[in-house]
Amino acid sequence: MAPSEKTSADCVKEEKQDSLTSAMGNNTEEVKSAVPGSKLDSDDDSQSSVSEKSVDISAVKSSTNGATPGSSSFLRSVLPWTGLLIWPLMLTLPLLLSSPYSFTSYSEIFPENMYSYDASAGDDKPKPLGLCLGITAVAIGMVFIIIYFYLHRSGALSCGYEPASIQTQGPRSYDFAEGVATHLAQPEGFVMLTAYLSITWMANMMPSSYYSFEGSIQWFELALCLVIQDGIQYTMHRLEHAVSPEFYKKSHKPHHRFTNPRVFDAFNGSIADTFLMILVPLFCTANIVRTCNVWTYMAFGSIYANWLTLIHSEYVLPWDKAFRKLGMGTPADHHVHHKFFKYNYGHLFMWFDMICGTHKCPDDVDQKYFNVEAW
C-alpha cells in the first residue's frame, strides 16, 4: 500500500488526537477563568482581573468601616446640625442661675449681701458679683465655641469629612492651639472688653435695672439689644471706611489685612477699631435699652461676642443657608466684606445693609472666589 494512503485505523487514531487536543484547550480556558491573574492569562486579562479585585476590596473596606452607605449618608446630613446646641450653651450661666426652681438659682448659691444693690437706698457702690458673672458667662460661651469649632474643623461632626471652606482658595493653614492663644490674648479683644465692663459696672455708669438680679432672661430686650448694637456698629463701620483714608489706615485697616479670615481673627485689629466699633455701640445700646436686668445683659454679652467670633469662620456652618434667608449674619456674608471691602458692613444682621443698599449676597459673588455650591 502506498505511504500516502491512510487506513481506517489511522483515521480513528487522528480523530482521538484531535479530541484530546480540543479537550486540553477547553481545560486551559477553564483554568484561566478559574485563576485570575495567573500566568495562563494574557496581560489584558490580568489587568482586568486585578482591577476587579481592587473594586471588590474597596467594597469590602467600605462595608467594614461601620455603617452601611445609607446610614453613613444619613449621619453626614444630620450630625453637623448638633452644632446648633452651641446657641443655648452660650447662655449656660444666666439660664442656670436665673431659674427660681433650680438648686443652681443664684439665691441658693450666693448670700443676699453679695448681689443686692440699690443706689436710691444709699448703697455706696455696685457689688462686683454681677460683673464677675457676666465676664464668666462670656468666657463659658467662648469655651463652647472653641470646642465646637475644633470638632467642626476636624470633621468630627461630619463623619471624618472636612467641612467646605468659604473661599475657593481654601482656609489658611495654622496650628489650632496657636489660633486659640492668639484669639484670647488679643488686647483689642477680651482685654479691652473686660476693662470696659469693669469700669462701666463699678463706676455705676449702667442703667439701674442692669444691676437687678430679679427675674430671668428678658427675651424681647435681648433681641432688641442685639439689633440696636448691630445697627450702631454698622454705622460706625461705614464711617471708619468713609471718613478719610488716613483715619481708615489707623483704625480699621489692621483688621482688613485678613482678606481670607479665620475664626480667631474676630478681635484682631486695632485699639481704635475696638473702641469705635464695639465699645461705643455697647455703651449706646445699654443707654437706649434701659430696662434689662443682669441676666439679659449677660445673655446679650455672650451671644454678641461669640456670634461675632463665628462670622469670621473660614468654614461653612450648617445653619448658614437658613440664617441667610432670615437676613442674619453668616461667615460667607462677612467674608464678602473682607474680600471686597465695600459690602456687608453689618455683622449679626444684614438688615441694615439691605436697607442702605450695601448688601451683597455671597451667592451673587464670582464663583472663582467663593464656594457658592458648598452652601
Backbone hydrogen bonds in HBPLUS format (Angstrom, degrees):
<---DONOR---> <-ACCEPTOR-->    atom                        ^
c    i                          cat <-CA-CA->   ^        H-A-AA   ^      H-
h    n   atom  resd res      DA  || num        DHA   H-A  angle D-A-AA Bond
n    s   type  num  typ     dist DA aas  dist angle  dist       angle   num
A0005-GLU N   A0002-ALA O   3.16 MM   3  5.65 154.3  2.23 112.7 120.0     1
A0010-ASP N   A0007-THR O   3.08 MM   3  5.17 121.2  2.44  95.0 109.2     2
A0011-CYS N   A0007-THR O   3.20 MM   4  6.59 153.9  2.27 146.7 153.3     3
A0012-VAL N   A0008-SER O   3.08 MM   4  6.33 157.2  2.13 144.7 150.3     4
A0013-LYS N   A0009-ALA O   3.01 MM   4  6.23 154.4  2.08 144.0 151.1     5
A0014-GLU N   A0010-ASP O   2.98 MM   4  6.28 156.3  2.03 151.9 157.2     6
A0015-GLU N   A0011-CYS O   3.02 MM   4  6.27 157.4  2.07 149.2 155.0     7
A0016-LYS N   A0012-VAL O   3.11 MM   4  6.38 152.6  2.19 146.9 153.6     8
A0017-GLN N   A0013-LYS O   3.08 MM   4  6.42 154.0  2.15 145.7 152.7     9
A0018-ASP N   A0014-GLU O   2.98 MM   4  6.27 158.9  2.03 151.7 156.9    10
A0019-SER N   A0015-GLU O   3.02 MM   4  6.23 156.2  2.08 146.0 152.3    11
A0020-LEU N   A0016-LYS O   2.92 MM   4  6.18 155.7  1.98 147.0 153.7    12
A0021-THR N   A0017-GLN O   2.94 MM   4  6.20 159.5  1.98 150.7 155.9    13
A0022-SER N   A0018-ASP O   2.94 MM   4  6.13 160.1  1.98 148.2 153.6    14
A0023-ALA N   A0019-SER O   2.95 MM   4  6.14 155.3  2.01 146.2 152.9    15
A0024-MET N   A0020-LEU O   2.95 MM   4  6.20 155.1  2.01 147.5 154.3    16
A0025-GLY N   A0021-THR O   3.00 MM   4  6.28 151.7  2.08 145.6 153.3    17
A0026-ASN N   A0022-SER O   3.03 MM   4  6.33 158.1  2.08 148.6 154.0    18
A0027-ASN N   A0023-ALA O   2.91 MM   4  6.15 156.8  1.96 148.0 154.8    19
A0028-THR N   A0024-MET O   2.96 MM   4  6.18 147.0  2.08 142.4 151.2    20
A0029-GLU N   A0025-GLY O   3.13 MM   4  6.46 155.6  2.19 149.4 154.4    21
A0030-GLU N   A0026-ASN O   3.00 MM   4  6.29 152.6  2.07 147.0 155.0    22
A0031-VAL N   A0027-ASN O   2.92 MM   4  6.16 152.2  2.00 145.5 153.0    23
A0032-LYS N   A0028-THR O   2.94 MM   4  6.23 152.9  2.01 146.7 154.2    24
A0033-SER N   A0029-GLU O   3.04 MM   4  6.31 160.6  2.07 147.0 151.2    25
A0034-ALA N   A0030-GLU O   2.87 MM   4  6.02 141.3  2.02 140.7 152.5    26
A0035-VAL N   A0031-VAL O   2.87 MM   4  5.95 137.5  2.05 146.5 156.1    27
A0038-SER N   A0035-VAL O   3.23 MM   3  5.74 147.9  2.34 139.5 136.4    28
A0041-ASP N   A0038-SER O   3.01 MM   3  5.59 158.0  2.06 114.4 120.8    29
A0046-SER N   A0042-SER O   2.95 MM   4  6.16 155.5  2.01 149.4 156.7    30
A0047-GLN N   A0043-ASP O   2.99 MM   4  6.26 161.0  2.03 152.1 155.7    31
A0048-SER N   A0044-ASP O   2.98 MM   4  6.18 160.5  2.02 149.8 155.4    32
A0049-SER N   A0045-ASP O   2.96 MM   4  6.16 156.2  2.01 148.2 154.5    33
A0050-VAL N   A0046-SER O   2.98 MM   4  6.23 159.1  2.02 150.9 156.3    34
A0051-SER N   A0047-GLN O   2.95 MM   4  6.14 156.9  2.01 146.7 153.2    35
A0052-GLU N   A0048-SER O   2.96 MM   4  6.23 154.5  2.02 144.9 151.9    36
A0053-LYS N   A0049-SER O   2.89 MM   4  6.17 152.8  1.96 147.0 154.9    37
A0054-SER N   A0050-VAL O   2.87 MM   4  6.13 150.2  1.96 145.9 154.2    38
A0055-VAL N   A0051-SER O   3.04 MM   4  6.35 155.9  2.09 148.9 154.4    39
A0056-ASP N   A0052-GLU O   3.01 MM   4  6.28 158.3  2.06 145.5 151.7    40
A0057-ILE N   A0053-LYS O   2.85 MM   4  6.11 156.9  1.90 150.4 156.4    41
A0058-SER N   A0054-SER O   2.88 MM   4  6.11 159.6  1.92 150.4 155.9    42
A0059-ALA N   A0055-VAL O   2.94 MM   4  6.18 155.3  2.00 147.6 154.4    43
A0060-VAL N   A0056-ASP O   2.98 MM   4  6.28 150.3  2.07 144.0 152.3    44
A0061-LYS N   A0057-ILE O   2.85 MM   4  6.16 161.0  1.88 153.8 158.6    45
A0062-SER N   A0058-SER O   2.83 MM   4  6.04 158.7  1.88 148.5 154.7    46
A0063-SER N   A0059-ALA O   2.97 MM   4  6.19 152.7  2.04 142.4 149.6    47
A0064-THR N   A0060-VAL O   2.93 MM   4  6.14 134.3  2.14 143.2 156.1    48
A0064-THR N   A0061-LYS O   3.13 MM   3  5.08 128.8  2.41  92.1 105.9    49
A0065-ASN N   A0062-SER O   3.43 MM   3  5.47 159.0  2.48  99.3 105.2    50
A0072-SER N   A0068-THR O   2.90 MM   4  6.11 158.2  1.95 160.8 168.2    51
A0073-SER N   A0069-PRO O   3.00 MM   4  6.13 156.7  2.05 144.8 150.2    52
A0074-PHE N   A0070-GLY O   3.07 MM   4  6.31 149.2  2.17 139.8 148.5    53
A0075-LEU N   A0071-SER O   2.91 MM   4  6.17 157.4  1.96 148.1 153.4    54
A0076-ARG N   A0072-SER O   2.95 MM   4  6.19 158.3  2.00 148.4 154.4    55
A0077-SER N   A0073-SER O   3.15 MM   4  6.34 138.3  2.33 138.8 148.7    56
A0077-SER N   A0074-PHE O   3.20 MM   3  5.26 129.6  2.47  94.9 107.8    57
A0078-VAL N   A0074-PHE O   3.00 MM   4  6.16 139.8  2.17 145.6 156.7    58
A0079-LEU N   A0075-LEU O   2.76 MM   4  5.34 159.1  1.80 145.6 153.0    59
A0081-TRP N   A0078-VAL O   3.00 MM   3  5.67 140.2  2.16 119.3 129.7    60
A0082-THR N   A0079-LEU O   3.01 MM   3  5.65 165.2  2.03 121.1 126.0    61
A0083-GLY N   A0080-PRO O   3.09 MM   3  5.90 165.7  2.12 119.0 123.6    62
A0084-LEU N   A0081-TRP O   3.09 MM   3  5.74 168.7  2.11 116.0 119.5    63
A0085-LEU N   A0082-THR O   3.10 MM   3  5.95 168.7  2.11 121.1 124.7    64
A0086-ILE N   A0083-GLY O   3.04 MM   3  5.92 170.3  2.05 124.3 127.1    65
A0087-TRP N   A0084-LEU O   3.12 MM   3  5.94 158.6  2.17 120.9 125.5    66
A0089-LEU N   A0085-LEU O   3.09 MM   4  6.20 153.8  2.16 148.7 156.7    67
A0090-MET N   A0086-ILE O   2.96 MM   4  6.06 130.3  2.21 138.3 147.2    68
A0091-LEU N   A0088-PRO O   2.94 MM   3  5.33 145.9  2.06 106.9 117.2    69
A0092-THR N   A0089-LEU O   3.14 MM   3  4.95 160.7  2.17 110.4 109.3    70
A0095-LEU N   A0091-LEU O   3.00 MM   4  5.95 160.5  2.04 163.4 169.6    71
A0096-LEU N   A0092-THR O   3.00 MM   4  6.11 159.4  2.04 151.6 157.2    72
A0097-LEU N   A0093-LEU O   2.99 MM   4  6.08 171.3  2.00 161.6 163.9    73
A0098-SER N   A0094-PRO O   3.07 MM   4  5.71 145.0  2.19 135.7 143.1    74
A0106-TYR N   A0097-LEU O   2.86 MM   9  4.87 158.1  1.91 142.2 135.3    75
A0105-SER N   A0102-SER O   3.10 MM   3  5.39 159.8  2.15 112.5 113.7    76
A0108-GLU N   A0105-SER O   2.85 MM   3  5.35 147.9  1.95 114.8 124.8    77
A0109-ILE N   A0106-TYR O   3.14 MM   3  5.11 138.7  2.32  95.9 107.6    78
A0110-PHE N   A0106-TYR O   2.86 MM   4  5.79 176.2  1.86 160.5 161.7    79
A0114-MET N   A0111-PRO O   2.99 MM   3  5.73 164.6  2.01 123.0 127.9    80
A0115-TYR N   A0112-GLU O   3.15 MM   3  5.69 154.7  2.22 115.1 121.5    81
A0116-SER N   A0112-GLU O   2.90 MM   4  5.71 155.9  1.96 169.3 174.6    82
A0121-ALA N   A0118-ASP O   3.06 MM   3  5.36 142.6  2.21 103.8 114.5    83
A0123-ASP N   A0118-ASP O   3.32 MM   5  5.75 162.3  2.35 145.7 141.9    84
A0122-GLY N   A0119-ALA O   3.12 MM   3  5.30 161.3  2.15 107.5 111.6    85
A0132-CYS N   A0128-PRO O   2.93 MM   4  6.18 167.1  1.95 162.5 165.5    86
A0133-LEU N   A0129-LEU O   2.87 MM   4  6.08 163.1  1.90 158.4 163.1    87
A0134-GLY N   A0130-GLY O   2.93 MM   4  6.04 151.7  2.01 143.2 151.2    88
A0135-ILE N   A0131-LEU O   3.04 MM   4  6.34 162.5  2.07 155.5 158.7    89
A0136-THR N   A0132-CYS O   2.98 MM   4  6.12 157.4  2.03 143.7 150.8    90
A0137-ALA N   A0133-LEU O   2.81 MM   4  5.99 148.2  1.91 145.3 153.9    91
A0138-VAL N   A0134-GLY O   3.21 MM   4  6.53 157.1  2.27 147.3 151.5    92
A0139-ALA N   A0135-ILE O   3.02 MM   4  6.28 159.4  2.06 147.3 153.6    93
A0140-ILE N   A0136-THR O   2.83 MM   4  6.05 158.5  1.87 154.3 159.3    94
A0141-GLY N   A0137-ALA O   3.09 MM   4  6.27 163.2  2.12 145.2 149.9    95
A0142-MET N   A0138-VAL O   2.93 MM   4  6.19 152.2  2.00 146.8 154.9    96
A0143-VAL N   A0139-ALA O   2.95 MM   4  6.25 148.3  2.05 146.5 154.8    97
A0144-PHE N   A0140-ILE O   3.16 MM   4  6.53 159.6  2.20 152.5 156.6    98
A0145-ILE N   A0141-GLY O   3.02 MM   4  6.32 149.1  2.12 144.0 153.2    99
A0146-ILE N   A0142-MET O   2.93 MM   4  6.16 162.2  1.96 153.6 157.0   100
A0147-ILE N   A0143-VAL O   3.00 MM   4  6.25 164.7  2.03 152.3 156.3   101
A0148-TYR N   A0144-PHE O   2.88 MM   4  5.98 165.4  1.90 147.1 151.9   102
A0149-PHE N   A0145-ILE O   2.82 MM   4  5.98 166.5  1.84 152.6 156.7   103
A0150-TYR N   A0146-ILE O   2.98 MM   4  6.12 153.2  2.06 145.4 152.4   104
A0151-LEU N   A0147-ILE O   3.11 MM   4  6.39 163.4  2.14 152.5 156.2   105
A0152-HIS N   A0148-TYR O   2.82 MM   4  6.05 159.4  1.86 155.5 162.3   106
A0153-ARG N   A0149-PHE O   2.79 MM   4  5.78 167.1  1.81 148.3 152.4   107
A0154-SER N   A0150-TYR O   3.03 MM   4  6.07 155.0  2.10 145.0 151.2   108
A0156-ALA N   A0151-LEU O   2.99 MM   5  5.06 127.4  2.27 155.0 160.3   109
A0155-GLY N   A0152-HIS O   3.27 MM   3  5.39 153.3  2.34 102.0 109.9   110
A0158-SER N   A0155-GLY O   3.03 MM   3  5.06 163.2  2.06 109.0 111.8   111
A0160-GLY N   A0155-GLY O   2.79 MM   5  4.47 151.5  1.87 152.4 144.9   112
A0161-TYR N   A0158-SER O   3.13 MM   3  5.46 168.2  2.15 115.9 118.8   113
A0316-VAL N   A0164-ALA O   2.92 MM 152  5.77 166.9  1.93 163.2 166.0   114
A0166-ILE N   A0314-GLU O   2.96 MM 148  5.71 159.4  2.00 140.5 140.2   115
A0371-ASN N   A0166-ILE O   3.00 MM 205  5.79 169.8  2.01 147.6 150.6   116
A0170-GLY N   A0167-GLN O   3.01 MM   3  5.62 161.7  2.05 117.0 122.6   117
A0168-THR N   A0369-TYR O   2.88 MM 201  5.40 159.5  1.92 121.0 127.7   118
A0179-GLY N   A0175-ASP O   3.02 MM   4  6.36 154.8  2.08 152.2 159.8   119
A0180-VAL N   A0176-PHE O   3.00 MM   4  6.33 159.2  2.05 155.6 159.9   120
A0181-ALA N   A0177-ALA O   3.02 MM   4  6.19 167.8  2.03 148.7 152.3   121
A0182-THR N   A0178-GLU O   2.89 MM   4  6.04 162.5  1.92 152.6 157.4   122
A0183-HIS N   A0179-GLY O   2.95 MM   4  6.05 159.5  2.00 146.6 152.7   123
A0184-LEU N   A0180-VAL O   3.00 MM   4  6.22 165.6  2.03 157.5 159.9   124
A0185-ALA N   A0181-ALA O   3.05 MM   4  6.00 141.0  2.21 141.7 151.7   125
A0189-GLY N   A0186-GLN O   3.06 MM   3  5.20 158.8  2.10 106.3 112.9   126
A0193-LEU N   A0189-GLY O   3.00 MM   4  6.20 162.0  2.03 154.1 159.9   127
A0194-THR N   A0190-PHE O   2.90 MM   4  5.79 158.9  1.94 136.9 142.8   128
A0195-ALA N   A0191-VAL O   3.07 MM   4  6.26 157.1  2.12 143.6 150.2   129
A0196-TYR N   A0192-MET O   2.88 MM   4  6.07 159.9  1.92 148.8 154.4   130
A0197-LEU N   A0193-LEU O   2.93 MM   4  6.14 170.1  1.94 154.2 156.5   131
A0198-SER N   A0194-THR O   2.96 MM   4  6.06 158.7  2.01 146.0 152.2   132
A0199-ILE N   A0195-ALA O   3.00 MM   4  6.15 166.6  2.02 152.3 155.5   133
A0200-THR N   A0196-TYR O   2.99 MM   4  6.10 174.1  1.99 159.1 160.5   134
A0201-TRP N   A0197-LEU O   2.99 MM   4  5.84 149.8  2.08 139.4 147.9   135
A0202-MET N   A0198-SER O   3.00 MM   4  5.92 165.4  2.02 147.6 151.1   136
A0203-ALA N   A0199-ILE O   2.96 MM   4  5.71 145.1  2.09 142.3 151.2   137
A0205-MET N   A0200-THR O   2.93 MM   5  4.92 157.6  1.98 154.1 157.7   138
A0204-ASN N   A0201-TRP O   3.13 MM   3  5.38 157.1  2.19 109.8 113.4   139
A0210-TYR N   A0207-PRO O   3.05 MM   3  5.78 149.6  2.15 121.9 129.4   140
A0211-TYR N   A0208-SER O   3.17 MM   3  5.78 160.7  2.21 116.3 121.7   141
A0212-SER N   A0209-SER O   3.02 MM   3  5.31 164.4  2.05 113.7 117.7   142
A0294-VAL N   A0212-SER O   2.98 MM  82  5.69 174.6  1.99 160.6 160.5   143
A0222-LEU N   A0218-GLN O   2.90 MM   4  6.10 151.4  1.98 151.4 160.9   144
A0223-ALA N   A0219-TRP O   3.03 MM   4  6.23 165.2  2.05 148.8 151.2   145
A0224-LEU N   A0220-PHE O   2.92 MM   4  6.16 158.6  1.97 149.9 156.7   146
A0225-CYS N   A0221-GLU O   2.88 MM   4  6.06 158.1  1.93 148.7 153.7   147
A0226-LEU N   A0222-LEU O   3.13 MM   4  6.42 159.5  2.17 149.9 154.9   148
A0227-VAL N   A0223-ALA O   3.07 MM   4  6.32 159.7  2.11 151.6 156.6   149
A0228-ILE N   A0224-LEU O   2.94 MM   4  6.08 172.9  1.95 156.9 159.3   150
A0229-GLN N   A0225-CYS O   2.87 MM   4  5.82 162.6  1.90 147.4 153.3   151
A0230-ASP N   A0226-LEU O   3.10 MM   4  6.18 158.7  2.15 137.9 143.7   152
A0231-GLY N   A0227-VAL O   2.89 MM   4  6.14 149.5  1.99 147.3 156.5   153
A0232-ILE N   A0228-ILE O   2.97 MM   4  6.23 164.9  2.00 159.3 161.2   154
A0233-GLN N   A0229-GLN O   2.87 MM   4  6.03 156.8  1.92 146.9 154.6   155
A0234-TYR N   A0230-ASP O   2.79 MM   4  5.91 149.1  1.89 141.4 149.4   156
A0235-THR N   A0231-GLY O   3.18 MM   4  6.47 156.1  2.24 141.9 147.2   157
A0236-MET N   A0232-ILE O   2.96 MM   4  6.28 165.5  1.98 155.5 158.7   158
A0237-HIS N   A0233-GLN O   2.84 MM   4  5.91 151.9  1.92 146.7 155.1   159
A0238-ARG N   A0234-TYR O   3.02 MM   4  6.28 163.4  2.05 152.0 155.0   160
A0239-LEU N   A0235-THR O   3.04 MM   4  6.28 157.0  2.10 147.3 154.1   161
A0240-GLU N   A0236-MET O   2.98 MM   4  6.20 154.1  2.04 145.7 152.1   162
A0241-HIS N   A0237-HIS O   3.22 MM   4  6.56 144.7  2.35 143.3 152.3   163
A0241-HIS N   A0238-ARG O   3.15 MM   3  5.16 123.6  2.49  93.6 107.7   164
A0242-ALA N   A0238-ARG O   2.92 MM   4  6.07 139.5  2.09 143.4 155.5   165
A0242-ALA N   A0239-LEU O   3.06 MM   3  4.93 121.4  2.42  91.2 106.6   166
A0243-VAL N   A0239-LEU O   2.84 MM   4  5.47 163.2  1.87 157.0 154.8   167
A0248-TYR N   A0244-SER O   2.97 MM   4  6.19 166.0  1.99 158.0 161.9   168
A0249-LYS N   A0245-PRO O   2.92 MM   4  6.02 153.0  1.99 142.7 150.2   169
A0250-LYS N   A0246-GLU O   3.22 MM   4  6.46 146.9  2.34 141.9 148.9   170
A0251-SER N   A0247-PHE O   2.96 MM   4  6.11 146.1  2.08 149.3 159.1   171
A0252-HIS N   A0248-TYR O   3.04 MM   4  5.31 120.2  2.41 124.1 139.9   172
A0253-LYS N   A0248-TYR O   2.89 MM   5  5.84 160.4  1.92 164.7 159.0   173
A0255-HIS N   A0252-HIS O   3.06 MM   3  5.69 136.8  2.26 116.8 127.0   174
A0256-HIS N   A0253-LYS O   2.84 MM   3  4.84 122.2  2.18  99.1 115.8   175
A0265-ASP N   A0262-ARG O   2.99 MM   3  5.57 162.7  2.02 125.7 126.4   176
A0268-ASN N   A0265-ASP O   3.11 MM   3  4.98 166.9  2.12 108.8 112.1   177
A0274-THR N   A0270-SER O   3.10 MM   4  6.41 163.0  2.13 152.6 155.7   178
A0275-PHE N   A0271-ILE O   3.00 MM   4  6.17 162.2  2.03 150.3 155.5   179
A0276-LEU N   A0272-ALA O   2.98 MM   4  6.11 168.0  2.00 150.0 153.1   180
A0277-MET N   A0273-ASP O   2.87 MM   4  5.78 164.8  1.89 151.8 157.1   181
A0278-ILE N   A0274-THR O   2.97 MM   4  5.21 143.1  2.10 131.9 138.3   182
A0279-LEU N   A0274-THR O   3.07 MM   5  6.47 161.9  2.10 154.7 160.5   183
A0280-VAL N   A0275-PHE O   2.99 MM   5  6.19 150.3  2.08 160.3 167.1   184
A0282-LEU N   A0278-ILE O   3.02 MM   4  6.12 151.7  2.10 144.1 152.7   185
A0283-PHE N   A0279-LEU O   3.01 MM   4  6.24 164.5  2.04 155.5 158.0   186
A0284-CYS N   A0280-VAL O   3.01 MM   4  6.19 165.0  2.03 156.4 160.9   187
A0285-THR N   A0281-PRO O   2.87 MM   4  5.92 160.2  1.91 147.5 153.2   188
A0286-ALA N   A0282-LEU O   3.09 MM   4  6.29 160.6  2.13 148.2 152.7   189
A0287-ASN N   A0283-PHE O   3.24 MM   4  6.45 144.6  2.38 140.5 149.2   190
A0287-ASN N   A0284-CYS O   3.17 MM   3  5.23 124.6  2.49  95.2 109.1   191
A0288-ILE N   A0284-CYS O   3.01 MM   4  6.23 113.0  2.47 139.4 156.3   192
A0288-ILE N   A0285-THR O   3.12 MM   3  5.07 151.2  2.21  99.3 108.2   193
A0289-VAL N   A0285-THR O   2.90 MM   4  6.04 178.7  1.90 164.3 163.8   194
A0297-TYR N   A0293-ASN O   3.11 MM   4  6.35 158.8  2.15 152.8 159.1   195
A0298-MET N   A0294-VAL O   2.97 MM   4  6.18 151.3  2.06 141.8 149.1   196
A0299-ALA N   A0295-TRP O   2.97 MM   4  6.16 164.9  2.00 145.6 149.7   197
A0300-PHE N   A0296-THR O   2.86 MM   4  6.01 161.3  1.89 149.6 154.8   198
A0301-GLY N   A0297-TYR O   3.02 MM   4  6.18 164.5  2.05 145.9 149.9   199
A0302-SER N   A0298-MET O   2.98 MM   4  6.21 161.6  2.02 155.2 159.9   200
A0303-ILE N   A0299-ALA O   2.99 MM   4  6.11 173.9  1.99 155.3 157.2   201
A0304-TYR N   A0300-PHE O   2.91 MM   4  5.90 164.8  1.94 151.6 156.8   202
A0305-ALA N   A0301-GLY O   3.09 MM   4  6.08 171.8  2.10 145.1 147.7   203
A0306-ASN N   A0302-SER O   3.07 MM   4  6.04 162.5  2.10 148.3 153.6   204
A0307-TRP N   A0303-ILE O   2.83 MM   4  5.71 155.9  1.89 148.0 154.8   205
A0308-LEU N   A0304-TYR O   2.99 MM   4  6.00 158.8  2.03 147.4 153.7   206
A0309-THR N   A0305-ALA O   3.22 MM   4  6.40 137.1  2.41 129.2 139.7   207
A0310-LEU N   A0306-ASN O   3.04 MM   4  6.30 157.0  2.10 143.0 148.4   208
A0311-ILE N   A0307-TRP O   3.12 MM   4  6.41 152.1  2.20 156.0 160.9   209
A0312-HIS N   A0309-THR O   3.13 MM   3  5.72 160.6  2.17 115.6 121.5   210
A0313-SER N   A0310-LEU O   2.94 MM   3  5.35 162.5  1.97 120.1 122.2   211
A0320-ASP N   A0317-LEU O   3.10 MM   3  5.49 170.1  2.11 122.8 124.8   212
A0323-PHE N   A0319-TRP O   2.96 MM   4  6.16 163.3  1.99 159.3 164.8   213
A0324-ARG N   A0320-ASP O   2.86 MM   4  6.09 160.5  1.90 155.4 160.0   214
A0325-LYS N   A0321-LYS O   3.24 MM   4  6.48 149.9  2.33 142.3 149.4   215
A0326-LEU N   A0323-PHE O   2.99 MM   3  5.21 133.7  2.21 101.3 114.4   216
A0328-MET N   A0323-PHE O   2.89 MM   5  4.95 163.2  1.92 147.0 141.5   217
A0327-GLY N   A0324-ARG O   3.06 MM   3  4.87 156.7  2.11  98.8 106.0   218
A0350-MET N   A0327-GLY O   2.70 MM  23  5.12 171.3  1.71 152.7 152.6   219
A0329-GLY N   A0348-LEU O   2.70 MM  19  4.57 178.4  1.70 117.6 117.7   220
A0334-HIS N   A0330-THR O   3.17 MM   4  6.53 160.0  2.21 153.7 158.7   221
A0335-HIS N   A0331-PRO O   2.78 MM   4  6.00 147.4  1.89 150.7 161.0   222
A0336-VAL N   A0332-ALA O   3.07 MM   4  6.29 144.8  2.20 144.2 151.9   223
A0338-HIS N   A0334-HIS O   3.05 MM   4  6.44 158.7  2.10 148.5 153.9   224
A0339-LYS N   A0335-HIS O   2.85 MM   4  5.96 140.3  2.01 145.1 155.6   225
A0340-PHE N   A0336-VAL O   2.96 MM   4  6.01 159.8  2.00 150.9 155.4   226
A0341-PHE N   A0337-HIS O   2.69 MM   4  4.76 144.7  1.81 133.3 141.0   227
A0344-ASN N   A0358-THR O   2.89 MM  14  6.01 153.6  1.96 150.5 155.3   228
A0354-MET N   A0350-MET O   2.96 MM   4  6.23 155.8  2.01 154.1 161.5   229
A0355-ILE N   A0351-TRP O   2.96 MM   4  6.22 153.3  2.04 146.7 153.8   230
A0356-CYS N   A0352-PHE O   2.98 MM   4  6.02 154.7  2.05 139.4 146.4   231
A0357-GLY N   A0353-ASP O   2.88 MM   4  5.73 111.4  2.36 141.8 154.3   232
A0358-THR N   A0353-ASP O   2.89 MM   5  4.68 146.7  2.01 136.1 140.2   233
A0364-ASP N   A0361-CYS O   2.89 MM   3  5.52 154.4  1.96 120.5 127.9   234
A0365-VAL N   A0362-PRO O   3.20 MM   3  5.31 166.9  2.22 108.3 111.8   235
A0369-TYR N   A0366-ASP O   3.01 MM   3  5.90 168.7  2.02 125.6 129.3   236
A0372-VAL N   A0370-PHE O   2.87 MM   2  5.48 135.2  2.08 104.5  90.7   237
A0374-ALA N   A0371-ASN O   2.89 MM   3  5.38 151.2  1.97 113.5 123.0   238
A0375-TRP N   A0372-VAL O   3.28 MM   3  5.98 160.4  2.32 115.3 119.8   239
